[in-house]
Amino acid sequence: MRDDLTSVPSIWETLRAQFQAEPRSGGDIGGLSASTVYSAPIRLTLREAVASALKNNPGLQSQSLEPLAQQQAILAAQAQFDPIVGAEGLINRLVQPSGTQLSGAAISTTNNGDWNFFLSKRLLTGAQFRVDWLNNRFNTDSEFQGLAPQYQPQGLISLNQPLLRGFGLYFTRLQIWIAETTTDAAIATYRANAANFVRQVVQSYWRLVAAEEGLKVLESSLELARQTVRDNRIRVDVGVLPPVAVKESEAEAARREEEVIVGANLRDQARRSLRQIVYYASGVNDFPRPVEPVDQPMVDRVHADYESAFQSAMANRPEIEAARLAVRGSELTVDFNKNQLLPRVDIVGGYGINGLSGNADQRISPITGQPQVNSFGGTYGDGLGRMFSGDFYSYQGGIRIEVPIANAGADAAYTQSRVQQQQSESSYRQQVSNVALEVGQAVGDVTSNLQRIAATRVARELSDENLRNQTKRYDVGMVTTTDLLIFQDQVARARLSEIQATVDYNNSIAELERSQGTLLQRFNILIAPRGETETPLWARF
């Protein structure tokens, strides 16, 4: 047993990266069908674990909805150009005592009805355009009512064009550009969150691999201690060793058993953590299945250069892009609020046509006593015909000026937007500094962890060789039980250190790729940009 254990070669010496392997096709990832009970572990490569986590993890799914919610703000900004169509119908009746004999009756009764339609729209120039079609039906029992009932249709067109505040294509598109910038920033933020999430999956994957391999080392060390206990008991029985040697080996075996218990708990915790983040659906109450890693950490050398990594980060890090977009959005908001400081100077104008018709029954004038007939008698259609003839019209035009005395609200909004612009610029500089720091640390970690692998491999090989030599000396009585147990423990510590150095190296590679903005590309993950905003028909004029 001792010879088999101490002659084991480097744990990772023959292992190489499998990151470039294509994901397995089909629904049975890892070779298990969907009908497999959820308690059975699913064997996944690192790529498959990342793919499952991106697809199934509820936390990431929740974050992926934020860009979609932000994108609706673009439609909301474009809605300012949507036309508004409206209609109204009003009826009123008035019965009142008459205070004059001219009404022709002691009690005057009036019936009035309106049914109106309108269309309004904001134009790209900032103008407000409105079309009204007004219809009035009026009837009264007054003797002086020449048309009973009386119909009066009207058609009106009005335009209100700002010249200062709210004027021009640039201003009317500002809200849309701000919404587009905010949406792009949300997508960039999601890309950053996705990269951080992938790094967490990688770390959880390797944490479980390290826990499992470490537990194997501790179990082997425990078994070696138990073998020493058995050997010492035989030697005590034959009088080669004193009884205290058995107690020494038993105490060490008990200590190593405690390490195995702790190691098993760490492995179980790592399993639960990986299962939760990968969230491979089990089909049973949507509870995730346990995951068993397939890949082993890579030990190939990866070149890490600070200058190239930082240039890549400036071009690819989504945090940098989000910070840039935040600066751009704050600049647009400043422009919008600056426009609100201007006085309102609007050109207003309108044109209308009207007509008149009604039941022109012959009546005796209470003044002249002679019969009279209103020349505008006819049906409602006759009134429309007179309206569209253009003989009866109205127009208006002018200029409207509004100058706020204090304009405190606009001043406050403008000042706030200027402050937010400065904050976003400072945040951008801070983000660049943070990225530079992260890249430097990641490059340093990759370099040092690669050196650690070489150092721990040498230490483990020397510990193995030392244990073999000391075991031979122990067999001939040249080394005490205490010394042998120390050498055994040194071998276990050296192997654990090599495992940890290799796992740390792989984690530092993932962190380097995240810090330089290439981690998503490594796993062939594409988060599509917003794309060109579709402009509705109503927002084109």
C-alpha positions as a Python dict, from the first residue, in 0.01 Angstrom:
ca = {
    (1, 'M'): (0, 0, 0),
    (2, 'R'): (276, 246, 91),
    (3, 'D'): (468, 169, -225),
    (4, 'D'): (161, 213, -448),
    (5, 'L'): (73, 548, -293),
    (6, 'T'): (418, 705, -294),
    (7, 'S'): (486, 607, -654),
    (8, 'V'): (185, 792, -799),
    (9, 'P'): (301, 1042, -1068),
    (10, 'S'): (190, 1404, -1088),
    (11, 'I'): (-188, 1426, -1068),
    (12, 'W'): (-219, 1678, -1350),
    (13, 'E'): (96, 1594, -1544),
    (14, 'T'): (-83, 1419, -1832),
    (15, 'L'): (-398, 1633, -1833),
    (16, 'R'): (-456, 1898, -2095),
    (17, 'A'): (-727, 2155, -2156),
    (18, 'Q'): (-1050, 2047, -2318),
    (19, 'F'): (-1190, 2399, -2352),
    (20, 'Q'): (-1185, 2386, -2733),
    (21, 'A'): (-1395, 2071, -2753),
    (22, 'E'): (-1731, 2121, -2919),
    (23, 'P'): (-2039, 2085, -2695),
    (24, 'R'): (-2223, 1760, -2732),
    (25, 'S'): (-2523, 1772, -2960),
    (26, 'G'): (-2874, 1668, -2878),
    (27, 'G'): (-3079, 1689, -2562),
    (28, 'D'): (-2893, 1416, -2373),
    (29, 'I'): (-2599, 1624, -2251),
    (30, 'G'): (-2352, 1406, -2073),
    (31, 'G'): (-2512, 1087, -2207),
    (32, 'L'): (-2815, 1085, -1975),
    (33, 'S'): (-3168, 1115, -2108),
    (34, 'A'): (-3427, 1356, -1975),
    (35, 'S'): (-3606, 1065, -1810),
    (36, 'T'): (-3316, 1009, -1571),
    (37, 'V'): (-3422, 1074, -1215),
    (38, 'Y'): (-3308, 1410, -1082),
    (39, 'S'): (-3103, 1258, -799),
    (40, 'A'): (-2860, 1098, -1046),
    (41, 'P'): (-2569, 1333, -1123),
    (42, 'I'): (-2528, 1461, -1476),
    (43, 'R'): (-2177, 1451, -1619),
    (44, 'L'): (-2093, 1781, -1785),
    (45, 'T'): (-1786, 1934, -1939),
    (46, 'L'): (-1704, 2290, -1845),
    (47, 'R'): (-1857, 2420, -2168),
    (48, 'E'): (-2174, 2223, -2109),
    (49, 'A'): (-2196, 2348, -1752),
    (50, 'V'): (-2164, 2708, -1871),
    (51, 'A'): (-2425, 2653, -2143),
    (52, 'S'): (-2670, 2501, -1896),
    (53, 'A'): (-2617, 2780, -1645),
    (54, 'L'): (-2674, 3051, -1908),
    (55, 'K'): (-2990, 2879, -2025),
    (56, 'N'): (-3146, 2774, -1696),
    (57, 'N'): (-3019, 2985, -1407),
    (58, 'P'): (-3319, 3191, -1283),
    (59, 'G'): (-3104, 3475, -1153),
    (60, 'L'): (-2939, 3534, -1490),
    (61, 'Q'): (-3273, 3498, -1668),
    (62, 'S'): (-3408, 3777, -1452),
    (63, 'Q'): (-3115, 4003, -1542),
    (64, 'S'): (-3162, 3930, -1913),
    (65, 'L'): (-3505, 4096, -1903),
    (66, 'E'): (-3366, 4436, -1806),
    (67, 'P'): (-3250, 4533, -2160),
    (68, 'L'): (-3591, 4431, -2293),
    (69, 'A'): (-3761, 4656, -2039),
    (70, 'Q'): (-3529, 4943, -2122),
    (71, 'Q'): (-3592, 4900, -2494),
    (72, 'Q'): (-3958, 4982, -2440),
    (73, 'A'): (-3849, 5334, -2350),
    (74, 'I'): (-3755, 5381, -2718),
    (75, 'L'): (-4111, 5308, -2824),
    (76, 'A'): (-4235, 5537, -2549),
    (77, 'A'): (-4012, 5819, -2680),
    (78, 'Q'): (-4133, 5761, -3035),
    (79, 'A'): (-4492, 5774, -2912),
    (80, 'Q'): (-4471, 6154, -2893),
    (81, 'F'): (-4528, 6153, -3270),
    (82, 'D'): (-4828, 5920, -3259),
    (83, 'P'): (-5144, 6083, -3393),
    (84, 'I'): (-5437, 6117, -3157),
    (85, 'V'): (-5789, 6070, -3288),
    (86, 'G'): (-6082, 6171, -3074),
    (87, 'A'): (-6456, 6223, -3079),
    (88, 'E'): (-6712, 6368, -2843),
    (89, 'G'): (-7086, 6398, -2828),
    (90, 'L'): (-7266, 6646, -2607),
    (91, 'I'): (-7637, 6712, -2557),
    (92, 'N'): (-7787, 6980, -2337),
    (93, 'R'): (-8138, 7114, -2286),
    (94, 'L'): (-8219, 7445, -2122),
    (95, 'V'): (-8562, 7549, -2004),
    (96, 'Q'): (-8575, 7894, -1850),
    (97, 'P'): (-8818, 8179, -1799),
    (98, 'S'): (-8794, 8454, -2054),
    (99, 'G'): (-8717, 8808, -1942),
    (100, 'T'): (-8801, 8973, -2271),
    (101, 'Q'): (-9095, 8974, -2508),
    (102, 'L'): (-8852, 8933, -2800),
    (103, 'S'): (-8828, 8564, -2726),
    (104, 'G'): (-9191, 8525, -2825),
    (105, 'A'): (-9275, 8307, -2523),
    (106, 'A'): (-9284, 8332, -2147),
    (107, 'I'): (-9076, 8018, -2114),
    (108, 'S'): (-8779, 7959, -2344),
    (109, 'T'): (-8669, 7604, -2430),
    (110, 'T'): (-8335, 7541, -2601),
    (111, 'N'): (-8196, 7206, -2724),
    (112, 'N'): (-7830, 7197, -2821),
    (113, 'G'): (-7627, 6901, -2950),
    (114, 'D'): (-7264, 6867, -3054),
    (115, 'W'): (-7079, 6580, -3215),
    (116, 'N'): (-6718, 6662, -3286),
    (117, 'F'): (-6415, 6482, -3421),
    (118, 'F'): (-6049, 6579, -3407),
    (119, 'L'): (-5703, 6462, -3515),
    (120, 'S'): (-5383, 6596, -3358),
    (121, 'K'): (-5016, 6511, -3410),
    (122, 'R'): (-4678, 6641, -3313),
    (123, 'L'): (-4447, 6696, -3608),
    (124, 'L'): (-4072, 6640, -3628),
    (125, 'T'): (-4021, 7016, -3626),
    (126, 'G'): (-4184, 7034, -3283),
    (127, 'A'): (-4506, 7182, -3420),
    (128, 'Q'): (-4846, 7072, -3293),
    (129, 'F'): (-5090, 7011, -3578),
    (130, 'R'): (-5465, 6971, -3522),
    (131, 'V'): (-5771, 6915, -3741),
    (132, 'D'): (-6123, 6960, -3599),
    (133, 'W'): (-6458, 6876, -3748),
    (134, 'L'): (-6731, 7039, -3540),
    (135, 'N'): (-7102, 6976, -3575),
    (136, 'N'): (-7372, 7164, -3388),
    (137, 'R'): (-7747, 7110, -3390),
    (138, 'F'): (-7942, 7393, -3227),
    (139, 'N'): (-8314, 7426, -3172),
    (140, 'T'): (-8529, 7667, -2972),
    (141, 'D'): (-8892, 7769, -2954),
    (142, 'S'): (-8808, 8136, -2997),
    (143, 'E'): (-9007, 8313, -3263),
    (144, 'F'): (-8684, 8466, -3390),
    (145, 'Q'): (-8527, 8129, -3470),
    (146, 'G'): (-8515, 8133, -3851),
    (147, 'L'): (-8391, 7772, -3880),
    (148, 'A'): (-8539, 7512, -3653),
    (149, 'P'): (-8350, 7292, -3606),
    (150, 'Q'): (-8028, 7464, -3715),
    (151, 'Y'): (-7719, 7275, -3831),
    (152, 'Q'): (-7376, 7441, -3829),
    (153, 'P'): (-7080, 7225, -3943),
    (154, 'Q'): (-6724, 7360, -3921),
    (155, 'G'): (-6382, 7241, -4034),
    (156, 'L'): (-6073, 7384, -3862),
    (157, 'I'): (-5699, 7339, -3914),
    (158, 'S'): (-5453, 7484, -3662),
    (159, 'L'): (-5074, 7480, -3627),
    (160, 'N'): (-4853, 7582, -3336),
    (161, 'Q'): (-4484, 7594, -3435),
    (162, 'P'): (-4220, 7666, -3163),
    (163, 'L'): (-3928, 7881, -3269),
    (164, 'L'): (-3708, 7853, -2959),
    (165, 'R'): (-3804, 7608, -2685),
    (166, 'G'): (-3889, 7272, -2836),
    (167, 'F'): (-3789, 7367, -3192),
    (168, 'G'): (-3625, 7152, -3454),
    (169, 'L'): (-3545, 6796, -3551),
    (170, 'Y'): (-3256, 6769, -3306),
    (171, 'F'): (-3472, 6852, -3005),
    (172, 'T'): (-3764, 6630, -3101),
    (173, 'R'): (-3528, 6332, -3148),
    (174, 'L'): (-3341, 6389, -2823),
    (175, 'Q'): (-3571, 6176, -2610),
    (176, 'I'): (-3540, 5889, -2859),
    (177, 'W'): (-3160, 5912, -2861),
    (178, 'I'): (-3154, 5916, -2482),
    (179, 'A'): (-3373, 5604, -2472),
    (180, 'E'): (-3154, 5429, -2730),
    (181, 'T'): (-2840, 5515, -2533),
    (182, 'T'): (-2997, 5389, -2211),
    (183, 'T'): (-3095, 5063, -2381),
    (184, 'D'): (-2744, 5012, -2521),
    (185, 'A'): (-2602, 5074, -2173),
    (186, 'A'): (-2842, 4816, -2028),
    (187, 'I'): (-2728, 4559, -2285),
    (188, 'A'): (-2363, 4634, -2208),
    (189, 'T'): (-2435, 4598, -1836),
    (190, 'Y'): (-2602, 4264, -1899),
    (191, 'R'): (-2299, 4149, -2099),
    (192, 'A'): (-2081, 4241, -1802),
    (193, 'N'): (-2312, 4053, -1567),
    (194, 'A'): (-2308, 3752, -1799),
    (195, 'A'): (-1926, 3753, -1805),
    (196, 'N'): (-1916, 3772, -1424),
    (197, 'F'): (-2167, 3490, -1409),
    (198, 'V'): (-1961, 3270, -1642),
    (199, 'R'): (-1657, 3332, -1423),
    (200, 'Q'): (-1861, 3216, -1122),
    (201, 'V'): (-1959, 2898, -1306),
    (202, 'V'): (-1594, 2831, -1394),
    (203, 'Q'): (-1486, 2889, -1034),
    (204, 'S'): (-1763, 2663, -899),
    (205, 'Y'): (-1670, 2393, -1149),
    (206, 'W'): (-1302, 2394, -1055),
    (207, 'R'): (-1385, 2427, -685),
    (208, 'L'): (-1567, 2095, -704),
    (209, 'V'): (-1284, 1936, -903),
    (210, 'A'): (-1034, 2054, -642),
    (211, 'A'): (-1254, 1933, -355),
    (212, 'E'): (-1294, 1588, -509),
    (213, 'E'): (-924, 1549, -587),
    (214, 'G'): (-828, 1686, -248),
    (215, 'L'): (-1059, 1440, -76),
    (216, 'K'): (-892, 1156, -265),
    (217, 'V'): (-552, 1273, -138),
    (218, 'L'): (-680, 1295, 220),
    (219, 'E'): (-840, 951, 197),
    (220, 'S'): (-514, 806, 65),
    (221, 'S'): (-324, 977, 344),
    (222, 'L'): (-570, 835, 598),
    (223, 'E'): (-534, 486, 454),
    (224, 'L'): (-154, 521, 471),
    (225, 'A'): (-181, 620, 838),
    (226, 'R'): (-405, 322, 910),
    (227, 'Q'): (-156, 93, 737),
    (228, 'T'): (115, 236, 958),
    (229, 'V'): (-103, 156, 1262),
    (230, 'R'): (-138, -203, 1146),
    (231, 'D'): (235, -235, 1077),
    (232, 'N'): (322, -86, 1416),
    (233, 'R'): (93, -327, 1598),
    (234, 'I'): (273, -620, 1436),
    (235, 'R'): (611, -473, 1527),
    (236, 'V'): (501, -412, 1885),
    (237, 'D'): (382, -772, 1907),
    (238, 'V'): (723, -898, 1797),
    (239, 'G'): (902, -653, 2025),
    (240, 'V'): (1058, -435, 1757),
    (241, 'L'): (875, -117, 1863),
    (242, 'P'): (751, 11, 2195),
    (243, 'P'): (371, 32, 2251),
    (244, 'V'): (384, 413, 2231),
    (245, 'A'): (450, 384, 1856),
    (246, 'V'): (101, 243, 1809),
    (247, 'K'): (-51, 533, 2002),
    (248, 'E'): (141, 783, 1792),
    (249, 'S'): (20, 629, 1467),
    (250, 'E'): (-338, 597, 1598),
    (251, 'A'): (-343, 964, 1700),
    (252, 'E'): (-222, 1069, 1356),
    (253, 'A'): (-477, 843, 1189),
    (254, 'A'): (-753, 1005, 1395),
    (255, 'R'): (-634, 1352, 1294),
    (256, 'R'): (-632, 1254, 929),
    (257, 'E'): (-978, 1105, 963),
    (258, 'E'): (-1097, 1445, 1087),
    (259, 'E'): (-943, 1602, 778),
    (260, 'V'): (-1132, 1354, 559),
    (261, 'I'): (-1459, 1448, 731),
    (262, 'V'): (-1392, 1817, 670),
    (263, 'G'): (-1286, 1746, 313),
    (264, 'A'): (-1601, 1545, 243),
    (265, 'N'): (-1813, 1832, 373),
    (266, 'L'): (-1626, 2079, 152),
    (267, 'R'): (-1684, 1851, -148),
    (268, 'D'): (-2056, 1828, -71),
    (269, 'Q'): (-2078, 2205, -36),
    (270, 'A'): (-1902, 2248, -369),
    (271, 'R'): (-2144, 2003, -529),
    (272, 'R'): (-2443, 2194, -398),
    (273, 'S'): (-2297, 2523, -514),
    (274, 'L'): (-2229, 2394, -866),
    (275, 'R'): (-2570, 2231, -889),
    (276, 'Q'): (-2738, 2557, -790),
    (277, 'I'): (-2551, 2777, -1035),
    (278, 'V'): (-2567, 2534, -1331),
    (279, 'Y'): (-2935, 2463, -1260),
    (280, 'Y'): (-2964, 2167, -1494),
    (281, 'A'): (-3337, 2099, -1493),
    (282, 'S'): (-3440, 1765, -1347),
    (283, 'G'): (-3804, 1768, -1450),
    (284, 'V'): (-3905, 1713, -1086),
    (285, 'N'): (-4048, 2032, -937),
    (286, 'D'): (-3792, 2225, -1142),
    (287, 'F'): (-3522, 2115, -895),
    (288, 'P'): (-3171, 2111, -1046),
    (289, 'R'): (-2977, 1787, -1083),
    (290, 'P'): (-2635, 1734, -927),
    (291, 'V'): (-2343, 1792, -1163),
    (292, 'E'): (-2037, 1574, -1194),
    (293, 'P'): (-1739, 1744, -1365),
    (294, 'V'): (-1580, 1574, -1664),
    (295, 'D'): (-1295, 1814, -1746),
    (296, 'Q'): (-973, 1844, -1551),
    (297, 'P'): (-776, 2167, -1505),
    (298, 'M'): (-536, 2261, -1781),
    (299, 'V'): (-165, 2296, -1712),
    (300, 'D'): (-58, 2441, -2049),
    (301, 'R'): (124, 2771, -2042),
    (302, 'V'): (-86, 3078, -2127),
    (303, 'H'): (96, 3394, -2225),
    (304, 'A'): (-18, 3695, -2022),
    (305, 'D'): (91, 4041, -2135),
    (306, 'Y'): (-38, 4351, -1958),
    (307, 'E'): (-27, 4593, -2252),
    (308, 'S'): (-215, 4372, -2495),
    (309, 'A'): (-460, 4264, -2223),
    (310, 'F'): (-536, 4627, -2131),
    (311, 'Q'): (-586, 4726, -2495),
    (312, 'S'): (-825, 4434, -2534),
    (313, 'A'): (-1009, 4542, -2220),
    (314, 'M'): (-1053, 4898, -2346),
    (315, 'A'): (-1199, 4764, -2670),
    (316, 'N'): (-1407, 4475, -2534),
    (317, 'R'): (-1499, 4528, -2169),
    (318, 'P'): (-1876, 4590, -2150),
    (319, 'E'): (-1826, 4796, -1834),
    (320, 'I'): (-1619, 5045, -2036),
    (321, 'E'): (-1886, 5056, -2305),
    (322, 'A'): (-2161, 5110, -2048),
    (323, 'A'): (-1963, 5393, -1889),
    (324, 'R'): (-1912, 5557, -2229),
    (325, 'L'): (-2282, 5531, -2303),
    (326, 'A'): (-2365, 5680, -1964),
    (327, 'V'): (-2151, 5984, -2053),
    (328, 'R'): (-2325, 6012, -2390),
    (329, 'G'): (-2668, 5986, -2230),
    (330, 'S'): (-2585, 6255, -1976),
    (331, 'E'): (-2469, 6486, -2258),
    (332, 'L'): (-2799, 6441, -2440),
    (333, 'T'): (-2991, 6509, -2121),
    (334, 'V'): (-2795, 6832, -2073),
    (335, 'D'): (-2889, 6938, -2427),
    (336, 'F'): (-3256, 6865, -2359),
    (337, 'N'): (-3266, 7058, -2032),
    (338, 'K'): (-3068, 7344, -2183),
    (339, 'N'): (-3337, 7386, -2445),
    (340, 'Q'): (-3598, 7413, -2169),
    (341, 'L'): (-3426, 7730, -2043),
    (342, 'L'): (-3528, 7919, -2357),
    (343, 'P'): (-3841, 8133, -2363),
    (344, 'R'): (-4136, 8005, -2560),
    (345, 'V'): (-4188, 8184, -2889),
    (346, 'D'): (-4448, 8013, -3108),
    (347, 'I'): (-4604, 8097, -3438),
    (348, 'V'): (-4973, 8012, -3426),
    (349, 'G'): (-5215, 8000, -3715),
    (350, 'G'): (-5537, 7844, -3825),
    (351, 'Y'): (-5791, 7827, -4100),
    (352, 'G'): (-6152, 7719, -4091),
    (353, 'I'): (-6457, 7676, -4311),
    (354, 'N'): (-6818, 7664, -4197),
    (355, 'G'): (-7168, 7620, -4324),
    (356, 'L'): (-7527, 7654, -4210),
    (357, 'S'): (-7856, 7477, -4278),
    (358, 'G'): (-8181, 7387, -4112),
    (359, 'N'): (-8556, 7362, -4145),
    (360, 'A'): (-8657, 7700, -4292),
    (361, 'D'): (-9032, 7691, -4233),
    (362, 'Q'): (-9215, 8007, -4333),
    (363, 'R'): (-9284, 8220, -4031),
    (364, 'I'): (-9462, 8551, -3964),
    (365, 'S'): (-9221, 8805, -3831),
    (366, 'P'): (-9339, 8931, -3491),
    (367, 'I'): (-9187, 9269, -3579),
    (368, 'T'): (-9299, 9335, -3939),
    (369, 'G'): (-9593, 9097, -3948),
    (370, 'Q'): (-9473, 8978, -4288),
    (371, 'P'): (-9392, 8619, -4391),
    (372, 'Q'): (-9017, 8533, -4396),
    (373, 'V'): (-8805, 8241, -4510),
    (374, 'N'): (-8437, 8188, -4416),
    (375, 'S'): (-8223, 8157, -4729),
    (376, 'F'): (-7997, 7895, -4569),
    (377, 'G'): (-8261, 7633, -4523),
    (378, 'G'): (-8194, 7275, -4612),
    (379, 'T'): (-8074, 6945, -4474),
    (380, 'Y'): (-7752, 6874, -4286),
    (381, 'G'): (-7599, 6773, -4618),
    (382, 'D'): (-7679, 7116, -4758),
    (383, 'G'): (-7489, 7268, -4466),
    (384, 'L'): (-7188, 7050, -4549),
    (385, 'G'): (-7206, 7161, -4909),
    (386, 'R'): (-7202, 7526, -4808),
    (387, 'M'): (-6905, 7452, -4576),
    (388, 'F'): (-6694, 7294, -4851),
    (389, 'S'): (-6787, 7565, -5100),
    (390, 'G'): (-6529, 7790, -4932),
    (391, 'D'): (-6765, 8088, -4925),
    (392, 'F'): (-6769, 8093, -4548),
    (393, 'Y'): (-6433, 8081, -4378),
    (394, 'S'): (-6216, 8214, -4098),
    (395, 'Y'): (-5845, 8239, -4038),
    (396, 'Q'): (-5609, 8355, -3771),
    (397, 'G'): (-5239, 8400, -3725),
    (398, 'G'): (-4997, 8548, -3480),
    (399, 'I'): (-4714, 8492, -3240),
    (400, 'R'): (-4726, 8378, -2880),
    (401, 'I'): (-4445, 8459, -2636),
    (402, 'E'): (-4395, 8314, -2289),
    (403, 'V'): (-4108, 8430, -2068),
    (404, 'P'): (-4092, 8266, -1724),
    (405, 'I'): (-4002, 8516, -1455),
    (406, 'A'): (-3781, 8282, -1253),
    (407, 'N'): (-3785, 7952, -1448),
    (408, 'A'): (-3658, 7779, -1134),
    (409, 'G'): (-3774, 7434, -1242),
    (410, 'A'): (-3586, 7444, -1572),
    (411, 'D'): (-3277, 7593, -1403),
    (412, 'A'): (-3278, 7316, -1141),
    (413, 'A'): (-3320, 7042, -1403),
    (414, 'Y'): (-3037, 7187, -1613),
    (415, 'T'): (-2805, 7214, -1312),
    (416, 'Q'): (-2886, 6858, -1207),
    (417, 'S'): (-2812, 6727, -1555),
    (418, 'R'): (-2477, 6911, -1559),
    (419, 'V'): (-2389, 6754, -1224),
    (420, 'Q'): (-2491, 6410, -1352),
    (421, 'Q'): (-2276, 6466, -1661),
    (422, 'Q'): (-1973, 6537, -1444),
    (423, 'Q'): (-2055, 6233, -1231),
    (424, 'S'): (-2076, 6009, -1538),
    (425, 'E'): (-1744, 6141, -1668),
    (426, 'S'): (-1583, 6076, -1330),
    (427, 'S'): (-1739, 5729, -1322),
    (428, 'Y'): (-1594, 5658, -1664),
    (429, 'R'): (-1244, 5755, -1553),
    (430, 'Q'): (-1286, 5546, -1239),
    (431, 'Q'): (-1406, 5250, -1446),
    (432, 'V'): (-1101, 5273, -1671),
    (433, 'S'): (-878, 5283, -1364),
    (434, 'N'): (-1058, 4983, -1214),
    (435, 'V'): (-1019, 4787, -1536),
    (436, 'A'): (-649, 4868, -1550),
    (437, 'L'): (-613, 4743, -1192),
    (438, 'E'): (-810, 4424, -1264),
    (439, 'V'): (-606, 4349, -1575),
    (440, 'G'): (-279, 4400, -1386),
    (441, 'Q'): (-390, 4172, -1103),
    (442, 'A'): (-515, 3907, -1346),
    (443, 'V'): (-189, 3908, -1542),
    (444, 'G'): (7, 3881, -1218),
    (445, 'D'): (-212, 3595, -1094),
    (446, 'V'): (-170, 3397, -1416),
    (447, 'T'): (207, 3439, -1407),
    (448, 'S'): (244, 3357, -1037),
    (449, 'N'): (4, 3061, -1045),
    (450, 'L'): (189, 2912, -1340),
    (451, 'Q'): (509, 2941, -1139),
    (452, 'R'): (330, 2787, -840),
    (453, 'I'): (240, 2483, -1049),
    (454, 'A'): (605, 2425, -1136),
    (455, 'A'): (716, 2481, -778),
    (456, 'T'): (448, 2259, -623),
    (457, 'R'): (517, 1985, -876),
    (458, 'V'): (883, 1983, -777),
    (459, 'A'): (787, 1987, -409),
    (460, 'R'): (544, 1699, -457),
    (461, 'E'): (795, 1492, -654),
    (462, 'L'): (1063, 1548, -392),
    (463, 'S'): (816, 1465, -113),
    (464, 'D'): (724, 1140, -289),
    (465, 'E'): (1089, 1049, -328),
    (466, 'N'): (1167, 1147, 30),
    (467, 'L'): (878, 936, 162),
    (468, 'R'): (995, 633, -33),
    (469, 'N'): (1347, 670, 107),
    (470, 'Q'): (1229, 732, 462),
    (471, 'T'): (994, 435, 442),
    (472, 'K'): (1288, 211, 357),
    (473, 'R'): (1482, 355, 651),
    (474, 'Y'): (1180, 303, 875),
    (475, 'D'): (1163, -60, 772),
    (476, 'V'): (1517, -112, 908),
    (477, 'G'): (1457, 95, 1222),
    (478, 'M'): (1653, 406, 1121),
    (479, 'V'): (1347, 639, 1135),
    (480, 'T'): (1093, 673, 1415),
    (481, 'T'): (717, 644, 1371),
    (482, 'T'): (681, 1017, 1432),
    (483, 'D'): (925, 1096, 1154),
    (484, 'L'): (747, 861, 913),
    (485, 'L'): (409, 1014, 987),
    (486, 'I'): (553, 1362, 927),
    (487, 'F'): (691, 1253, 590),
    (488, 'Q'): (353, 1103, 497),
    (489, 'D'): (178, 1426, 590),
    (490, 'Q'): (426, 1630, 387),
    (491, 'V'): (340, 1424, 80),
    (492, 'A'): (-32, 1490, 129),
    (493, 'R'): (29, 1863, 179),
    (494, 'A'): (247, 1879, -132),
    (495, 'R'): (-17, 1707, -343),
    (496, 'L'): (-292, 1934, -208),
    (497, 'S'): (-76, 2237, -286),
    (498, 'E'): (-24, 2117, -643),
    (499, 'I'): (-395, 2062, -689),
    (500, 'Q'): (-477, 2405, -550),
    (501, 'A'): (-212, 2576, -761),
    (502, 'T'): (-348, 2413, -1076),
    (503, 'V'): (-707, 2510, -995),
    (504, 'D'): (-600, 2864, -907),
    (505, 'Y'): (-419, 2883, -1239),
    (506, 'N'): (-733, 2790, -1431),
    (507, 'N'): (-942, 3036, -1231),
    (508, 'S'): (-687, 3310, -1297),
    (509, 'I'): (-704, 3237, -1670),
    (510, 'A'): (-1082, 3284, -1657),
    (511, 'E'): (-1035, 3606, -1461),
    (512, 'L'): (-778, 3731, -1713),
    (513, 'E'): (-1019, 3667, -1999),
    (514, 'R'): (-1299, 3837, -1809),
    (515, 'S'): (-1081, 4137, -1725),
    (516, 'Q'): (-979, 4182, -2090),
    (517, 'G'): (-1335, 4125, -2215),
    (518, 'T'): (-1287, 3794, -2401),
    (519, 'L'): (-1444, 3542, -2162),
    (520, 'L'): (-1777, 3528, -2346),
    (521, 'Q'): (-1600, 3474, -2679),
    (522, 'R'): (-1402, 3188, -2527),
    (523, 'F'): (-1728, 3001, -2466),
    (524, 'N'): (-1884, 3116, -2795),
    (525, 'I'): (-2144, 3326, -2613),
    (526, 'L'): (-2298, 3601, -2822),
    (527, 'I'): (-2522, 3867, -2672),
    (528, 'A'): (-2671, 4054, -2965),
    (529, 'P'): (-2665, 4434, -2968),
    (530, 'R'): (-2982, 4636, -2981),
    (531, 'G'): (-2986, 4665, -3356),
    (532, 'E'): (-3134, 4943, -3562),
    (533, 'T'): (-3442, 5101, -3411),
    (534, 'E'): (-3745, 5062, -3634),
    (535, 'T'): (-3905, 5403, -3683),
    (536, 'P'): (-4285, 5386, -3698),
    (537, 'L'): (-4463, 5559, -3985),
    (538, 'W'): (-4597, 5834, -3761),
    (539, 'A'): (-4248, 5923, -3637),
    (540, 'R'): (-4121, 5998, -3989),
    (541, 'F'): (-4289, 6334, -4032),
}
